[in-house]
Amino acid sequence: MRHFGHIAPEERQRLFFREPGCFTADSPARVLAAALGATLYSPATRERLADDVVKQAGRGVVSMVLCLEDSIDDAEVVGAEENLVRQFADLAARPDADLPLLFIRVRFPEQIPDLVRRLGPDVRLLSGFVLPKFTEERGIAFLEALTAAEAASGRRLFAMPVLESPELMYRETRVEALQGIAHTVDKYRDRVLALRLGVTDFCSSYALRRAPDMTAYDVQIVASVIADVVNVLGRADGTGFTVTGPVWEYFRVQERMFKPQLRTSPFVENRAGRLRETLIEHALDGLLREISLDQANGLLGKTCIHPSHVLPVHALSVVSHEEFSDAEDILRPERGGGGVLRSASRNKMNEVKPHRAWAERVLQRAEVFGVANEDIGFVDLLAAGLAD
């Protein structure tokens, strides 16, 4: 699989200076963590779930979570588990289908070994489990269950803990909770692919819900939690993990609603790059601002609950030609001693030692999302993805 793989090869050549790289479910963890992109959630109760998975993969989705937790009613869990087993069997019967990375969001640790056993040989299609309301106490049980299931099945299985418990919201318990989580995930570092933020649960603790024109970073009490999570768990010194962006709740933007606009100026010619003047409708502006703020605050990828969110996340994840040039300049072997240099674009200072970690992260992102050609921007990538 690859990002923008649903776009015709000749169009990718026009868009990319360096095309997104290919990866598989068996690729190294560092590659998969960077490649998750827009992780699309779907309730495990859907009767045509296998068809949905194949369809979304054909539209550019590379990671999906099939949810047994908050997206379904408590009374539906047993039926949803049975449905998952049937749907995995359906997918396994389609050997030529391109599938995304598939994860199951469970409720309880006991579900992990039980589902792996029930999936049987079809577990080969599964990349891991999403672990809800993760704390030190709850997390150990989940990770031990995952380790046991992995050993029993012979299949590498990753964990994606969701940080969403009230202990992380409350100031008096946050530091202790983060330290406990850090200790737990470090112990199982090889199994933890990424950490996910449950901002909806954070808001629930204070009876809050952000409006479509506000990002998670506008809700200060939530922004403070995100900052502390990145501070403790997202460090670039080798101790950190990939932390993904929170869910965007609004989905009034439908592909059919703005596809016609993209076929007219400025989207076809795209000389002015005036996305925000023409396409900021129906909550899209809030989504775009939040994705940009996710990246500015050290997050990579995003939880998505609607297919219309996927392409904007991926388009904004592509490395610009300018970013790539700066990163390569900073990481040249002859720059190992440090120093300051003017960027190739002649618009900024690149300070080698302080910017090194940033440059390494940029090249990691470029490996999976590609590098745009010099005259290609977000609008071009969005338009090409919608037109395909």
C-alpha positions as CSV (number, residue, x, y, z in Angstrom):
1,M,0.0,0.0,0.0
2,R,1.0,3.6,-0.4
3,H,-0.4,7.0,0.2
4,F,-2.0,8.5,-2.9
5,G,-1.8,5.1,-4.5
6,H,-5.3,5.5,-5.8
7,I,-4.1,8.3,-8.1
8,A,-2.9,7.5,-11.6
9,P,0.9,7.1,-11.9
10,E,1.2,10.0,-14.4
11,E,-0.7,12.2,-12.0
12,R,1.6,11.3,-9.1
13,Q,4.6,12.1,-11.2
14,R,3.1,15.6,-11.8
15,L,2.4,16.1,-8.1
16,F,5.5,14.6,-6.4
17,F,9.1,15.5,-6.4
18,R,9.6,12.2,-4.5
19,E,6.6,9.9,-4.5
20,P,5.2,8.3,-1.4
21,G,6.9,5.0,-0.6
22,C,5.3,1.6,-0.5
23,F,4.8,-0.3,2.7
24,T,3.0,-3.4,3.9
25,A,1.5,-4.6,7.2
26,D,4.9,-6.3,7.9
27,S,6.9,-3.1,7.4
28,P,9.0,-1.9,10.4
29,A,7.1,-0.2,13.2
30,R,8.7,3.2,12.7
31,V,7.4,3.2,9.1
32,L,3.9,2.1,10.0
33,A,3.7,4.6,12.9
34,A,4.5,7.5,10.4
35,A,2.2,6.0,7.7
36,L,-1.0,5.7,9.7
37,G,-2.3,9.0,8.4
38,A,-6.0,9.5,8.7
39,T,-7.2,6.4,10.7
40,L,-10.8,5.8,9.8
41,Y,-13.1,4.4,12.5
42,S,-16.1,2.2,11.6
43,P,-18.5,0.5,13.9
44,A,-18.0,-3.3,14.0
45,T,-21.8,-3.8,13.6
46,R,-21.9,-2.8,9.9
47,E,-23.3,-5.7,7.9
48,R,-21.2,-4.8,4.8
49,L,-18.1,-4.0,6.7
50,A,-15.8,-6.0,4.4
51,D,-17.1,-4.1,1.4
52,D,-16.6,-0.9,3.2
53,V,-13.0,-1.7,4.0
54,V,-12.2,-2.6,0.4
55,K,-14.0,0.5,-0.9
56,Q,-12.2,2.9,1.5
57,A,-8.8,1.3,0.7
58,G,-9.6,2.1,-3.0
59,R,-10.1,5.7,-2.0
60,G,-6.8,6.1,-0.3
61,V,-7.4,5.0,3.3
62,V,-4.4,3.1,4.7
63,S,-5.5,2.4,8.3
64,M,-8.9,1.6,9.8
65,V,-10.2,0.8,13.2
66,L,-13.2,-1.6,13.5
67,C,-14.8,-0.5,16.8
68,L,-16.4,-2.6,19.5
69,E,-16.3,0.2,22.1
70,D,-18.1,3.6,22.2
71,S,-19.4,3.6,18.7
72,I,-21.8,0.7,19.4
73,D,-24.4,0.1,22.1
74,D,-23.5,-2.2,25.0
75,A,-26.2,-4.7,23.9
76,E,-24.6,-5.0,20.5
77,V,-21.1,-6.2,21.6
78,V,-21.7,-10.0,21.2
79,G,-23.3,-9.6,17.8
80,A,-20.5,-7.2,16.7
81,E,-17.8,-9.7,17.7
82,E,-19.6,-12.4,15.6
83,N,-19.9,-9.9,12.7
84,L,-16.2,-9.1,12.9
85,V,-15.3,-12.8,12.5
86,R,-17.5,-13.1,9.5
87,Q,-16.2,-10.0,7.9
88,F,-12.6,-11.0,8.3
89,A,-13.5,-14.3,6.7
90,D,-15.1,-12.4,3.8
91,L,-11.9,-10.3,3.4
92,A,-9.7,-13.4,3.5
93,A,-11.7,-14.8,0.6
94,R,-10.7,-11.8,-1.5
95,P,-6.9,-12.5,-2.0
96,D,-6.6,-9.9,-4.7
97,A,-8.1,-7.0,-2.7
98,D,-5.9,-4.2,-1.4
99,L,-6.6,-3.8,2.3
100,P,-5.5,-1.1,4.7
101,L,-3.9,-1.7,8.1
102,L,-6.8,-3.1,10.2
103,F,-7.1,-2.7,14.0
104,I,-9.9,-3.7,16.4
105,R,-10.9,-1.4,19.2
106,V,-11.9,-3.6,22.1
107,R,-13.5,-2.9,25.5
108,F,-11.8,-5.4,27.8
109,P,-8.5,-7.1,27.8
110,E,-10.2,-10.5,27.6
111,Q,-11.6,-9.7,24.2
112,I,-8.1,-9.7,22.6
113,P,-7.1,-13.4,23.0
114,D,-10.7,-14.4,22.4
115,L,-11.0,-12.6,19.1
116,V,-7.6,-13.8,17.9
117,R,-8.6,-17.3,18.7
118,R,-11.9,-16.9,16.8
119,L,-10.3,-15.3,13.8
120,G,-8.1,-18.3,13.4
121,P,-5.9,-18.0,10.2
122,D,-7.7,-14.8,9.2
123,V,-5.8,-13.1,12.0
124,R,-3.1,-12.5,9.3
125,L,-5.2,-9.6,8.1
126,L,-5.1,-7.9,11.5
127,S,-2.4,-5.4,12.5
128,G,-3.4,-4.9,16.1
129,F,-5.8,-3.5,18.7
130,V,-6.8,-0.1,19.9
131,L,-6.9,0.0,23.7
132,P,-9.5,2.4,25.2
133,K,-9.2,4.6,28.3
134,F,-5.6,3.6,28.8
135,T,-4.0,4.1,32.2
136,E,-1.1,2.4,33.9
137,E,-3.5,0.0,35.8
138,R,-5.7,-0.8,32.8
139,G,-2.9,-0.7,30.3
140,I,-0.9,-3.5,31.8
141,A,-3.8,-6.0,31.6
142,F,-4.4,-5.0,27.9
143,L,-0.8,-5.2,26.9
144,E,-0.3,-8.6,28.7
145,A,-3.4,-9.9,26.8
146,L,-2.0,-8.7,23.5
147,T,1.4,-10.2,24.1
148,A,-0.2,-13.6,24.9
149,A,-2.4,-13.4,21.9
150,E,0.5,-12.6,19.7
151,A,2.5,-15.6,21.0
152,A,-0.5,-17.9,20.5
153,S,-1.2,-16.8,17.0
154,G,2.3,-16.2,15.7
155,R,1.2,-12.9,14.2
156,R,2.9,-9.6,15.1
157,L,0.2,-7.5,16.7
158,F,0.5,-3.8,17.7
159,A,-1.2,-1.8,20.4
160,M,-2.6,1.7,20.0
161,P,-3.5,3.0,23.5
162,V,-6.1,5.7,23.6
163,L,-5.3,8.4,26.2
164,E,-8.8,9.7,27.3
165,S,-9.2,9.0,31.0
166,P,-10.3,11.7,33.5
167,E,-7.0,11.2,35.4
168,L,-5.3,12.9,32.5
169,M,-7.7,15.8,32.5
170,Y,-7.6,16.6,36.2
171,R,-4.6,18.8,37.1
172,E,-4.0,17.0,40.5
173,T,-3.7,13.6,38.9
174,R,-2.3,14.3,35.4
175,V,1.5,14.2,36.1
176,E,1.2,10.9,38.0
177,A,-1.1,9.4,35.3
178,L,1.3,10.4,32.5
179,Q,4.3,9.0,34.4
180,G,2.5,5.7,34.9
181,I,1.5,5.5,31.3
182,A,5.0,6.3,30.2
183,H,6.4,3.6,32.4
184,T,3.9,1.1,31.0
185,V,4.3,1.8,27.3
186,D,8.1,1.9,27.6
187,K,8.0,-1.6,29.0
188,Y,6.1,-2.8,25.9
189,R,7.8,-0.4,23.5
190,D,8.1,-2.9,20.7
191,R,4.3,-3.5,20.8
192,V,3.1,0.1,21.0
193,L,2.7,1.5,17.5
194,A,1.2,4.9,18.4
195,L,-0.7,6.7,21.1
196,R,-4.1,8.2,20.3
197,L,-5.8,11.1,21.9
198,G,-9.5,10.8,23.0
199,V,-10.4,14.5,23.1
200,T,-14.2,13.8,23.0
201,D,-13.8,12.0,26.4
202,F,-11.6,14.9,27.7
203,C,-14.4,17.4,26.8
204,S,-17.0,15.1,28.4
205,S,-15.3,15.5,31.8
206,Y,-16.3,19.2,31.8
207,A,-19.5,19.0,29.8
208,L,-17.8,20.7,26.8
209,R,-18.1,20.3,23.1
210,R,-16.2,22.4,20.6
211,A,-18.0,24.1,17.8
212,P,-17.2,23.5,14.2
213,D,-15.3,26.8,13.9
214,M,-13.1,25.9,16.9
215,T,-10.2,23.4,17.1
216,A,-9.2,21.3,20.1
217,Y,-6.5,23.9,20.7
218,D,-9.1,26.7,21.2
219,V,-10.5,24.7,24.2
220,Q,-7.7,25.6,26.6
221,I,-8.3,22.9,29.1
222,V,-8.0,20.3,26.4
223,A,-5.0,22.0,24.8
224,S,-3.2,21.8,28.1
225,V,-3.6,18.0,28.2
226,I,-2.4,17.7,24.6
227,A,0.7,19.8,25.5
228,D,1.4,17.6,28.5
229,V,1.0,14.4,26.6
230,V,3.4,15.5,24.0
231,N,5.8,16.8,26.7
232,V,6.0,13.4,28.4
233,L,5.3,10.9,25.6
234,G,6.2,12.6,22.4
235,R,9.8,13.6,23.0
236,A,12.4,13.4,20.1
237,D,15.2,12.0,22.3
238,G,14.4,8.3,21.5
239,T,12.0,7.9,24.5
240,G,8.9,9.2,22.7
241,F,6.2,7.7,20.7
242,T,4.1,8.8,17.7
243,V,1.1,10.7,19.1
244,T,-1.9,11.1,16.7
245,G,-4.3,14.0,16.4
246,P,-7.8,14.0,17.9
247,V,-11.0,13.2,16.1
248,W,-12.8,15.9,14.2
249,E,-16.5,15.5,14.9
250,Y,-18.1,17.3,12.1
251,F,-18.7,15.9,8.6
252,R,-21.1,18.2,6.7
253,V,-18.5,18.4,4.0
254,Q,-19.3,15.7,1.5
255,E,-17.1,14.9,-1.4
256,R,-20.0,15.6,-3.8
257,M,-20.5,19.0,-2.3
258,F,-17.1,20.4,-3.2
259,K,-15.9,18.3,-6.1
260,P,-17.6,20.6,-8.6
261,Q,-15.8,23.6,-7.1
262,L,-12.5,21.9,-7.5
263,R,-13.1,21.5,-11.3
264,T,-13.2,25.3,-11.7
265,S,-10.7,28.1,-11.2
266,P,-8.6,28.3,-9.1
267,F,-8.5,24.6,-8.4
268,V,-7.8,23.3,-11.9
269,E,-5.2,26.0,-12.6
270,N,-4.3,26.5,-8.9
271,R,-2.1,29.5,-9.3
272,A,-3.4,31.5,-6.3
273,G,-3.8,28.6,-3.9
274,R,-7.0,30.3,-2.6
275,L,-8.4,27.3,-0.8
276,R,-9.6,29.3,2.3
277,E,-11.4,31.8,0.2
278,T,-13.4,29.3,-1.9
279,L,-13.7,26.0,0.0
280,I,-14.1,27.2,3.6
281,E,-17.6,25.9,4.1
282,H,-19.4,23.4,6.2
283,A,-16.7,23.0,8.9
284,L,-13.9,22.3,6.5
285,D,-11.9,25.3,7.7
286,G,-12.0,24.1,11.3
287,L,-10.7,20.7,10.2
288,L,-7.9,22.2,8.1
289,R,-6.8,24.5,11.0
290,E,-6.9,21.6,13.4
291,I,-4.7,19.4,11.2
292,S,-2.2,22.2,10.9
293,L,-2.2,22.8,14.6
294,D,-1.8,19.0,15.2
295,Q,1.4,19.1,13.2
296,A,2.6,22.3,14.8
297,N,2.2,20.6,18.2
298,G,4.1,17.5,17.4
299,L,1.2,15.2,16.4
300,L,1.2,13.0,13.3
301,G,-1.9,11.4,11.7
302,K,-5.5,11.8,13.0
303,T,-8.5,9.9,14.2
304,C,-11.3,10.2,11.6
305,I,-14.9,9.2,11.8
306,H,-15.9,10.2,8.2
307,P,-14.3,9.4,4.8
308,S,-14.4,13.1,3.8
309,H,-11.7,13.8,6.4
310,V,-9.2,11.4,5.0
311,L,-7.9,13.3,2.0
312,P,-7.4,16.6,3.8
313,V,-5.3,14.9,6.5
314,H,-3.2,13.1,3.8
315,A,-2.8,16.2,1.6
316,L,-1.6,18.3,4.5
317,S,0.8,15.5,5.6
318,V,2.8,15.6,2.3
319,V,6.2,17.3,2.8
320,S,6.5,20.5,0.8
321,H,9.5,20.9,-1.5
322,E,10.8,23.7,0.8
323,E,10.6,21.7,3.9
324,F,12.4,18.8,2.2
325,S,15.2,21.1,1.0
326,D,15.7,22.5,4.4
327,A,15.7,19.1,6.1
328,E,18.3,17.7,3.6
329,D,20.5,20.8,4.0
330,I,20.4,20.4,7.8
331,L,21.3,16.7,7.7
332,R,24.2,16.9,5.3
333,P,27.2,15.0,6.7
334,E,29.4,18.1,6.4
335,R,26.9,19.9,8.7
336,G,27.7,17.5,11.6
337,G,29.6,20.2,13.5
338,G,26.6,22.5,13.7
339,G,26.4,26.1,12.5
340,V,23.8,28.3,10.8
341,L,22.9,28.5,7.1
342,R,20.4,30.4,5.0
343,S,17.7,28.2,3.6
344,A,17.7,27.5,-0.2
345,S,14.5,29.4,-0.4
346,R,16.3,32.4,1.1
347,N,13.5,33.1,3.6
348,K,14.7,31.6,6.9
349,M,17.6,30.5,9.1
350,N,18.4,26.9,9.4
351,E,20.4,26.2,12.6
352,V,21.8,22.8,12.3
353,K,21.9,21.4,15.8
354,P,18.5,22.7,17.1
355,H,16.8,21.9,13.9
356,R,18.2,18.4,13.4
357,A,15.4,16.5,15.2
358,W,12.9,18.4,13.2
359,A,14.7,17.6,9.9
360,E,14.8,13.9,10.8
361,R,11.1,13.9,11.5
362,V,10.4,15.6,8.1
363,L,12.4,13.0,6.2
364,Q,10.5,10.2,8.1
365,R,7.2,11.8,7.0
366,A,8.6,12.2,3.4
367,E,9.3,8.5,3.3
368,V,5.7,7.6,3.5
369,F,3.8,10.7,2.3
370,G,6.2,11.9,-0.3
371,V,7.6,15.3,-1.3
372,A,5.5,17.7,-3.4
373,N,7.0,19.2,-6.5
374,E,8.1,22.8,-6.1
375,D,4.9,24.3,-7.6
376,I,2.5,21.9,-6.0
377,G,0.5,22.8,-2.9
378,F,-2.3,21.4,-0.7
379,V,-5.0,22.4,-3.2
380,D,-3.4,20.5,-6.0
381,L,-3.2,17.4,-3.8
382,L,-6.7,17.7,-2.6
383,A,-8.1,18.3,-6.1
384,A,-6.2,15.3,-7.6
385,G,-7.4,13.0,-4.9
386,L,-11.0,14.0,-5.4
387,A,-10.9,13.9,-9.1
388,D,-9.6,10.3,-9.2
